[in-house]
Amino acid sequence: MTAAGTKTGTGIVTAAGARAVEGRLDVADTGTGFTVSVRSTDAYPIHLGHGIADDLASRLAPLVARLGSPSVVIAADTGVTHLLPRLLQQIRAIDVPVTVTPIPAGETSKSLPGLQILWQSLVEAGASRRTLLLGLGGGMVCDLIAVAAATYMRGLPYALIPTTVLAQVDAAVGGKGGIDYAGAKNLLGAFHHPAMVIIDPELTRTLPARQVRNGLAEVIKVALIADPALFADLERHSGQAPHGPALTPIVRAAVAAKLALLADDPFERGDLRRLLNLGHCIGHPLEAATGYRMLHGEAVAAGIATAVAVAHARGLATSADRARILNLLAAYQLPISITPALRGRIWQRVEIIRRIRNGPLYLVVPYRPGECGVLDDICHAEFESALNDLAHPTRARP
Ligand SMILES: NC(=O)c1ccc[n+]([C@@H]2O[C@H](COP(=O)([O-])OP(=O)(O)OC[C@H]3O[C@@H](n4cnc5c(N)ncnc54)[C@H](O)[C@@H]3O)[C@@H](O)[C@H]2O)c1
């Protein structure tokens, strides 16, 4: 599979939705009214490389100049304050006023109160529509600042420096912002592409091992959908979570695979049978059922395991491929079964989603690494049967 963007020496340039806005509005007079066509094209670089955060100024200075930004407002997760002095030294080399807004670590900041912290800091910094908002942190910060940037003064430019594996391979890629509201994840949000993304896998070195594995679950997901070589690469690491320079090609392959999968429908306006939903049909309800004690990637892993058990039961995945997939998840200490106590709550939420969508329940299932399909008629009995298989390792694993 080819990447959606143009490969460059240090990263990827996407052309999906733009900040250096080149827009156009075409109007046709229909006699009884008008037909209005609005076009906008976003093009922005994703710089990716081990250690590139040590050379931030050379990337951010031209961006600030191109945008004409009078100031930079940094939104930094309080869990990454150890990274700040090093990065600030770089950013201060650019000749613009810089302010830092700490965002309390944790999913609870991906909320209206979290958004208010950011809006308020933009007001206090006297931010204009050209002020650059710079996010430093994991998926929480990426999602939150995309919404703040989409809404403040109807849109200002933002850039991301993701610091978790999950954010580097997923949340910082695709321009999707969201906050949780009324108990529902990502209920409010917007598509708003960044002006730049700077991915330095070295920044994840201080991440707890559980968080690294959490991010690798999303890598396993895209590898299963689109990149069997990446899947084999993860198998070669045999559960030793890669870090440092070894992580960089893995992050790069995952970003390229995600961009390629987004290429045909970057604003998710097409049908709901998106392969990128692999693991999420069960994963999202599972995450919610545990009160978010289970991390997103962990829940996705259990969702992938359930999906491959369904595929195997239907004869769509061989025993050998099912074993490869379950073994890889287990090697990275990711969950591959769901406790009976949670099953009822998960299925209840699945049914709610089905009712809201008013259509069939789509389940993306892996056939083998690099090939997935979509089932649209999974029922409760099949779900239970898949989970029973997974609960009996002798049956579920070879
Ligand atoms: N927009 C998208 O396309 C998309 C895709 C996937 C996930 N998400 C969202 O991403 C969020 C999860 O992101 P996450 O897993 O990165 O969680 P997170 O942002 O909450 O970060 C997890 C923890 O790691 C800490 N941390 C971050 N970087 C660190 C570092 N370098 N060293 C030490 N600690 C560090 C944080 O303080 C936090 O405690 C969820 O809200 C999810 O919905 C969005």
The ligand as an SDF file (V2000), in Angstrom:
LIG
                    3D

 44 48  0  0  0  0  0  0  0  0999 V2000
   -7.8410   12.0060   16.8320 N   0  0  0  0  0  0  0  0  0  0  0  0
   -7.5870   10.7460   16.5770 C   0  0  0  0  0  0  0  0  0  0  0  0
   -7.5660   10.3210   15.4250 O   0  0  0  0  0  0  0  0  0  0  0  0
   -7.3050    9.8020   17.7160 C   0  0  0  0  0  0  0  0  0  0  0  0
   -6.8580    8.5080   17.4530 C   0  0  0  0  0  0  0  0  0  0  0  0
   -6.5670    7.6660   18.5330 C   0  0  0  0  0  0  0  0  0  0  0  0
   -6.7400    8.1180   19.8340 C   0  0  0  0  0  0  0  0  0  0  0  0
   -7.1900    9.3830   20.0570 N   0  0  0  0  0  0  0  0  0  0  0  0
   -7.3710    9.8790   21.4250 C   0  0  0  0  0  0  0  0  0  0  0  0
   -6.1020    9.9200   22.0610 O   0  0  0  0  0  0  0  0  0  0  0  0
   -6.3140    9.8540   23.4700 C   0  0  0  0  0  0  0  0  0  0  0  0
   -5.3290    8.8930   24.0780 C   0  0  0  0  0  0  0  0  0  0  0  0
   -4.0360    9.3400   23.7900 O   0  0  0  0  0  0  0  0  0  0  0  0
   -2.7970    8.7900   24.6290 P   0  0  0  0  0  0  0  0  0  0  0  0
   -2.8640    7.3340   24.7290 O   0  0  0  0  0  0  0  0  0  0  0  0
   -1.5980    9.4290   24.0360 O   0  0  0  0  0  0  0  0  0  0  0  0
   -3.1010    9.3400   26.1060 O   0  0  0  0  0  0  0  0  0  0  0  0
   -2.7160   10.6910   26.8720 P   0  0  0  0  0  0  0  0  0  0  0  0
   -2.5700   11.8330   25.9600 O   0  0  0  0  0  0  0  0  0  0  0  0
   -3.7110   10.8130   27.9560 O   0  0  0  0  0  0  0  0  0  0  0  0
   -1.2710   10.3410   27.4670 O   0  0  0  0  0  0  0  0  0  0  0  0
   -1.1420    9.2250   28.3300 C   0  0  0  0  0  0  0  0  0  0  0  0
   -0.2610    9.5400   29.5400 C   0  0  0  0  0  0  0  0  0  0  0  0
    1.0810    9.6480   29.1160 O   0  0  0  0  0  0  0  0  0  0  0  0
    1.6720   10.8200   29.6750 C   0  0  0  0  0  0  0  0  0  0  0  0
    2.7360   11.1980   28.7430 N   0  0  0  0  0  0  0  0  0  0  0  0
    2.6040   11.7220   27.5170 C   0  0  0  0  0  0  0  0  0  0  0  0
    3.8060   11.8000   26.9160 N   0  0  0  0  0  0  0  0  0  0  0  0
    4.7140   11.3350   27.7920 C   0  0  0  0  0  0  0  0  0  0  0  0
    6.1200   11.1510   27.7410 C   0  0  0  0  0  0  0  0  0  0  0  0
    6.8450   11.4120   26.6480 N   0  0  0  0  0  0  0  0  0  0  0  0
    6.7420   10.6600   28.8320 N   0  0  0  0  0  0  0  0  0  0  0  0
    6.0170   10.3250   29.9440 C   0  0  0  0  0  0  0  0  0  0  0  0
    4.6900   10.4540   30.0410 N   0  0  0  0  0  0  0  0  0  0  0  0
    4.0450   10.9590   28.9750 C   0  0  0  0  0  0  0  0  0  0  0  0
    0.5370   11.7930   29.8340 C   0  0  0  0  0  0  0  0  0  0  0  0
    0.8030   12.7510   30.8210 O   0  0  0  0  0  0  0  0  0  0  0  0
   -0.6020   10.8390   30.2370 C   0  0  0  0  0  0  0  0  0  0  0  0
   -0.5510   10.6270   31.6220 O   0  0  0  0  0  0  0  0  0  0  0  0
   -7.7430    9.4150   23.6850 C   0  0  0  0  0  0  0  0  0  0  0  0
   -8.4920   10.5330   24.1120 O   0  0  0  0  0  0  0  0  0  0  0  0
   -8.1910    8.9720   22.3020 C   0  0  0  0  0  0  0  0  0  0  0  0
   -9.5630    9.1750   22.0900 O   0  0  0  0  0  0  0  0  0  0  0  0
   -7.4620   10.2320   19.0300 C   0  0  0  0  0  0  0  0  0  0  0  0
  1  2  1  0
  2  3  2  0
  2  4  1  0
  4  5  1  0
  4 44  2  0
  5  6  2  0
  6  7  1  0
  7  8  2  0
  8  9  1  0
  8 44  1  0
  9 10  1  0
  9 42  1  0
 10 11  1  0
 11 12  1  0
 11 40  1  0
 12 13  1  0
 13 14  1  0
 14 15  2  0
 14 16  1  0
 14 17  1  0
 17 18  1  0
 18 19  2  0
 18 20  1  0
 18 21  1  0
 21 22  1  0
 22 23  1  0
 23 24  1  0
 23 38  1  0
 24 25  1  0
 25 26  1  0
 25 36  1  0
 26 27  1  0
 26 35  1  0
 27 28  2  0
 28 29  1  0
 29 30  1  0
 29 35  2  0
 30 31  1  0
 30 32  2  0
 32 33  1  0
 33 34  2  0
 34 35  1  0
 36 37  1  0
 36 38  1  0
 38 39  1  0
 40 41  1  0
 40 42  1  0
 42 43  1  0
M  CHG  2   8   1  16  -1
M  END
$$$$
